[in-house]
Amino acid sequence: MPLIIDEDDPCDAARQLRALYYQLLAGQAVSEVEYQSGSNGVRRRVKYTSANAAGLLALIQKFESDCALIDGRRPRRFGIATGGRF
């Protein structure tokens, strides 16, 4: 049975996916994750293996950034522009 992630709660989603990420790195399992968004009811299902752990990490970082914005903190990653004129 897949792990079900609620996209409307990015803090909880990041926490659950981070635990899944560590299991994948340890080689414990192939994991299946199902995402459900309450705002539009869309469901998506993805299988992650150690071969595509980078994709899972990118998703975790997205949820962590969204969580930081909700909590009023700056995201950990942000762009810095150099040179040029605006």
Backbone as a chain_set.jsonl record, in Angstrom:
{"seq": "MPLIIDEDDPCDAARQLRALYYQLLAGQAVSEVEYQSGSNGVRRRVKYTSANAAGLLALIQKFESDCALIDGRRPRRFGIATGGRF", "coords": {"N": [[0.848, -1.183, 0.0], [0.584, 2.207, -0.849], [2.288, 5.094, 0.491], [0.438, 7.838, 1.544], [0.39, 11.17, 0.715], [-0.49, 14.403, 1.703], [-0.711, 17.154, -0.187], [-1.503, 19.646, 0.598], [-0.52, 20.139, 3.084], [2.437, 21.007, 3.458], [4.539, 20.851, 5.339], [4.157, 18.491, 6.839], [4.201, 16.704, 4.711], [6.858, 16.98, 3.807], [8.217, 15.975, 6.032], [7.34, 13.277, 6.123], [8.21, 12.364, 3.605], [10.959, 12.735, 3.835], [11.66, 10.767, 5.711], [11.066, 8.515, 4.165], [12.951, 8.885, 2.141], [15.365, 8.429, 3.523], [15.042, 5.713, 4.072], [15.149, 4.679, 1.487], [17.783, 5.328, 0.78], [19.126, 3.668, 2.5], [18.616, 1.317, 1.321], [16.399, -0.18, 1.944], [13.83, -0.528, 0.815], [11.645, -0.501, -2.068], [9.645, 2.187, -2.689], [6.327, 3.386, -2.812], [4.505, 6.25, -3.461], [1.633, 8.176, -2.932], [0.057, 11.077, -3.968], [-2.201, 13.529, -2.904], [-4.206, 16.236, -3.522], [-6.171, 18.411, -1.757], [-7.429, 20.7, -2.672], [-8.0, 20.474, -5.414], [-8.505, 17.829, -5.813], [-6.907, 16.047, -7.229], [-5.134, 13.058, -7.795], [-2.0, 11.517, -7.649], [0.399, 8.997, -8.394], [3.549, 7.687, -7.604], [6.476, 5.71, -7.983], [9.36, 5.309, -6.107], [12.775, 4.516, -6.247], [16.09, 3.537, -5.209], [17.535, 4.298, -7.368], [16.362, 6.595, -8.426], [16.528, 8.485, -6.407], [17.338, 11.12, -6.315], [15.319, 12.569, -7.556], [13.296, 12.279, -5.664], [14.488, 13.648, -3.536], [14.518, 16.253, -4.58], [11.776, 16.778, -4.613], [11.255, 16.712, -1.858], [12.727, 18.951, -1.043], [11.244, 20.949, -2.302], [8.786, 20.797, -0.894], [9.793, 21.455, 1.641], [10.587, 24.1, 1.239], [8.089, 25.273, 0.676], [6.897, 24.843, 3.143], [8.496, 26.442, 4.784], [7.774, 28.968, 3.857], [5.098, 29.093, 4.661], [5.431, 29.061, 7.417], [6.535, 31.516, 7.752], [9.227, 31.816, 7.392], [12.295, 32.284, 5.563], [12.888, 30.476, 2.57], [15.338, 27.827, 2.377], [16.85, 27.701, 0.086], [17.615, 30.01, -2.405], [17.596, 32.231, -5.193], [20.334, 34.095, -6.529], [21.039, 36.939, -8.236], [23.465, 38.072, -10.553], [25.307, 40.771, -11.896], [24.285, 42.652, -14.857], [21.396, 44.69, -15.706], [18.39, 45.939, -14.301]], "CA": [[0.0, 0.0, 0.0], [1.44, 3.392, -0.944], [2.243, 6.175, 1.466], [-0.395, 8.904, 0.996], [0.88, 12.482, 1.108], [-1.416, 15.506, 1.465], [0.069, 18.288, -0.681], [-1.951, 20.876, 1.238], [0.254, 20.287, 4.32], [3.805, 20.758, 2.995], [5.441, 20.521, 6.448], [3.983, 17.065, 7.105], [4.649, 15.985, 3.514], [8.328, 16.973, 3.817], [8.656, 15.081, 7.105], [7.09, 11.896, 5.701], [9.071, 12.027, 2.47], [12.347, 12.665, 4.315], [11.809, 9.42, 6.294], [11.084, 7.613, 3.02], [14.243, 9.097, 1.475], [16.404, 7.73, 4.296], [14.845, 4.276, 3.861], [15.656, 4.354, 0.151], [19.244, 5.378, 0.798], [19.599, 2.5, 3.234], [18.321, 0.141, 0.512], [15.408, -0.992, 2.644], [12.613, -0.871, 0.081], [11.102, 0.318, -3.148], [8.491, 2.813, -2.057], [5.325, 3.991, -3.664], [3.905, 7.4, -2.795], [0.455, 8.718, -3.601], [-0.163, 12.471, -3.597], [-3.575, 13.981, -3.085], [-4.408, 17.642, -3.216], [-7.552, 18.647, -1.371], [-8.015, 21.834, -3.382], [-8.553, 20.094, -6.714], [-8.815, 16.405, -5.78], [-6.055, 15.28, -8.135], [-4.305, 12.04, -7.163], [-0.888, 11.04, -8.475], [1.133, 7.917, -7.748], [4.917, 7.585, -8.112], [7.344, 4.754, -7.295], [10.74, 5.762, -5.972], [13.778, 3.509, -5.912], [17.367, 4.193, -4.941], [18.038, 4.821, -8.637], [15.861, 7.945, -8.668], [16.456, 9.172, -5.12], [17.529, 12.551, -6.546], [13.993, 13.118, -7.822], [12.606, 12.35, -4.38], [15.104, 14.725, -2.766], [14.032, 17.519, -5.14], [10.406, 16.947, -4.129], [11.361, 17.042, -0.437], [13.178, 20.342, -0.937], [10.112, 21.798, -2.679], [7.873, 20.844, 0.242], [10.441, 22.189, 2.733], [10.503, 25.526, 0.896], [6.694, 25.668, 0.881], [6.668, 24.849, 4.589], [9.173, 27.624, 5.318], [6.957, 30.137, 3.51], [3.912, 29.07, 5.526], [5.877, 29.389, 8.775], [7.071, 32.869, 7.769], [10.689, 31.786, 7.283], [12.805, 32.275, 4.196], [13.327, 29.15, 2.112], [16.784, 27.639, 2.497], [17.481, 27.93, -1.217], [17.066, 31.154, -3.125], [18.452, 32.639, -6.298], [21.091, 35.333, -6.426], [21.357, 37.426, -9.575], [24.717, 38.821, -10.627], [25.494, 41.555, -13.107], [23.105, 43.032, -15.604], [20.564, 45.784, -15.209], [16.956, 45.637, -14.187]], "C": [[0.889, 1.239, 0.0], [1.259, 4.331, 0.25], [1.433, 7.299, 0.836], [0.034, 10.237, 1.6], [-0.17, 13.521, 0.758], [-0.592, 16.729, 1.073], [-0.329, 19.603, -0.025], [-1.267, 21.122, 2.574], [1.725, 20.009, 4.002], [4.774, 20.387, 4.118], [5.373, 19.031, 6.768], [4.469, 16.235, 5.925], [6.172, 15.885, 3.485], [8.853, 16.0, 4.863], [8.489, 13.62, 6.686], [8.018, 11.474, 4.563], [10.54, 11.942, 2.872], [12.608, 11.288, 4.923], [11.891, 8.369, 5.186], [12.428, 7.682, 2.295], [15.367, 8.347, 2.198], [16.268, 6.213, 4.149], [15.386, 3.859, 2.5], [17.176, 4.349, 0.113], [19.842, 4.172, 1.503], [19.319, 1.2, 2.468], [17.251, -0.738, 1.115], [14.219, -1.373, 1.786], [12.436, -0.005, -1.148], [9.83, 0.894, -2.573], [7.59, 3.471, -3.087], [4.629, 5.081, -2.857], [2.725, 7.873, -3.621], [0.21, 10.115, -3.057], [-1.62, 12.817, -3.843], [-3.664, 15.429, -2.66], [-5.875, 17.876, -2.93], [-8.211, 19.747, -2.174], [-8.613, 21.445, -4.726], [-8.829, 18.599, -6.826], [-7.987, 15.533, -6.69], [-5.204, 14.305, -7.32], [-3.223, 11.605, -8.146], [-0.162, 9.958, -7.695], [2.493, 7.781, -8.422], [5.65, 6.524, -7.309], [8.758, 5.314, -7.285], [11.616, 4.571, -5.61], [15.081, 4.25, -5.642], [17.954, 4.799, -6.212], [17.534, 6.23, -8.92], [15.636, 8.711, -7.358], [16.629, 10.684, -5.289], [16.197, 13.24, -6.84], [13.186, 13.267, -6.548], [13.17, 13.481, -3.534], [14.653, 16.091, -3.277], [12.611, 17.806, -4.671], [10.392, 17.329, -2.649], [11.748, 18.502, -0.276], [12.082, 21.312, -1.335], [9.139, 21.927, -1.516], [8.482, 21.6, 1.423], [10.409, 23.696, 2.481], [9.084, 26.051, 1.106], [6.365, 25.767, 2.366], [7.291, 26.095, 5.22], [8.371, 28.889, 5.03], [5.715, 30.228, 4.384], [4.273, 29.503, 6.939], [6.457, 30.795, 8.878], [8.584, 32.932, 7.744], [11.075, 31.874, 5.82], [13.152, 30.853, 3.809], [14.847, 29.04, 2.206], [17.503, 27.919, 1.192], [16.804, 29.117, -1.887], [18.068, 31.582, -4.172], [19.13, 33.966, -6.029], [21.448, 35.751, -7.852], [22.663, 38.217, -9.524], [24.758, 39.573, -11.94], [24.175, 41.956, -13.755], [22.351, 44.191, -14.978], [19.124, 45.353, -15.182], [16.157, 46.809, -14.616]], "O": [[1.847, 1.312, 0.77], [0.221, 4.346, 0.91], [1.708, 7.684, -0.301], [0.043, 10.414, 2.818], [-0.688, 13.528, -0.359], [0.139, 17.28, 1.896], [0.425, 20.574, -0.082], [-1.412, 22.202, 3.148], [2.211, 18.905, 4.245], [5.745, 19.672, 3.869], [6.404, 18.382, 6.947], [5.079, 15.182, 6.113], [6.718, 14.826, 3.175], [9.822, 15.282, 4.615], [9.401, 12.815, 6.875], [8.545, 10.361, 4.561], [11.287, 11.149, 2.299], [13.661, 10.698, 4.682], [12.696, 7.44, 5.265], [12.972, 6.657, 1.885], [16.21, 7.712, 1.564], [17.274, 5.504, 4.105], [16.011, 2.806, 2.373], [17.787, 3.477, -0.505], [20.927, 3.709, 1.151], [19.724, 0.12, 2.897], [17.2, -1.932, 0.822], [13.638, -2.439, 1.994], [13.004, 1.082, -1.252], [9.013, 0.157, -2.022], [8.043, 4.03, -4.086], [4.219, 4.863, -1.717], [2.8, 7.962, -4.846], [0.159, 10.321, -1.845], [-2.197, 12.444, -4.864], [-3.243, 15.795, -1.563], [-6.73, 17.576, -3.764], [-9.43, 19.737, -2.345], [-9.622, 22.015, -5.142], [-9.344, 18.15, -7.85], [-8.336, 14.372, -6.906], [-4.63, 14.67, -6.295], [-3.496, 11.358, -9.321], [-0.115, 10.001, -6.465], [2.59, 7.763, -9.649], [5.476, 6.435, -6.093], [9.285, 5.735, -8.315], [11.251, 3.734, -4.784], [15.156, 5.465, -5.829], [18.778, 5.71, -6.143], [18.221, 6.994, -9.598], [14.682, 9.477, -7.224], [16.111, 11.452, -4.478], [15.978, 14.375, -6.415], [12.477, 14.256, -6.365], [12.413, 14.2, -2.882], [14.428, 16.999, -2.477], [12.277, 18.95, -4.365], [9.602, 18.177, -2.235], [11.162, 19.215, 0.538], [11.991, 22.398, -0.763], [8.709, 23.031, -1.184], [7.77, 22.311, 2.133], [10.223, 24.477, 3.414], [8.894, 27.141, 1.646], [5.642, 26.667, 2.792], [6.686, 26.728, 6.086], [8.298, 29.783, 5.872], [5.324, 31.319, 4.8], [3.515, 30.226, 7.586], [6.833, 31.229, 9.967], [9.169, 33.974, 8.038], [10.27, 31.572, 4.939], [13.66, 30.096, 4.636], [15.555, 30.044, 2.123], [18.661, 28.336, 1.203], [15.577, 29.211, -1.927], [19.264, 31.318, -4.041], [18.567, 34.848, -5.38], [22.087, 34.995, -8.584], [22.924, 38.942, -8.564], [24.301, 39.077, -12.97], [23.095, 41.635, -13.257], [22.641, 44.612, -13.858], [18.701, 44.497, -15.958], [14.927, 46.759, -14.595]]}, "num_chains": 1, "name": "protein.A"}
